[in-house]
Amino acid sequence: MHMSTKEVEQKNRSVTIDEEIQSFEPIIGEKPRVLILGTIPGKDSLRKNEYYGHARNSFWKIIYQLQGQTFETDYKLKTNFLKENGIALWDVCRSANRKSSLDVDIKNEQPNAIAALIEANPTIKTIAFNGQKAEKLYFNYNPKIEHLTYLTLLSTSPANAAFSFEQKIVDWGRVI
């Protein structure tokens, strides 16, 4: 099948144009003690309208296992579980352009108002980054807050295949 020049240009443009994506609202209970920060939702998460929605992302399984609880698949139960355990969840980026779900593809990011969230929730004592990219983006836009502890954890993304689930469990045990 022969494609016209216009069709080829349109096809190439659709491959190279980075899609603008938005983060979700934070998940935050009454007295959170830990704020876990990711970068910005991936395609599966956006499609499902759920944090860490990719089937192979180990975030939720790690959280449940470290609390000694049976993993739930229902998203409302999972978000309530975070709140009940003093864990808040948000993303560093409010919006960004990204053509894939990979963090290396994040461009033109705009930060979330994390300092305001922390100020409104003084029970937060620890910020835990879900991977190095979340930490890097955070400190691009936010100064270090002296009374907080910062931890950079192994990314729960399936793209972080260099570490086993068991290694991630041990690493995340520092904060959960």
Secondary structure as UniProt FT lines:
FT   HELIX           5..16
FT   STRAND          19..22
FT   STRAND          34..38
FT   HELIX           43..48
FT   TURN            51..52
FT   TURN            55..56
FT   HELIX           59..66
FT   TURN            67..68
FT   HELIX           75..84
FT   TURN            85..86
FT   STRAND          87..91
FT   STRAND          93..98
FT   HELIX           103..105
FT   STRAND          107..111
FT   HELIX           114..120
FT   TURN            122..123
FT   STRAND          126..130
FT   HELIX           132..141
FT   TURN            146..147
FT   STRAND          149..153
FT   TURN            158..159
FT   TURN            161..162
FT   HELIX           165..172
FT   TURN            173..175
//
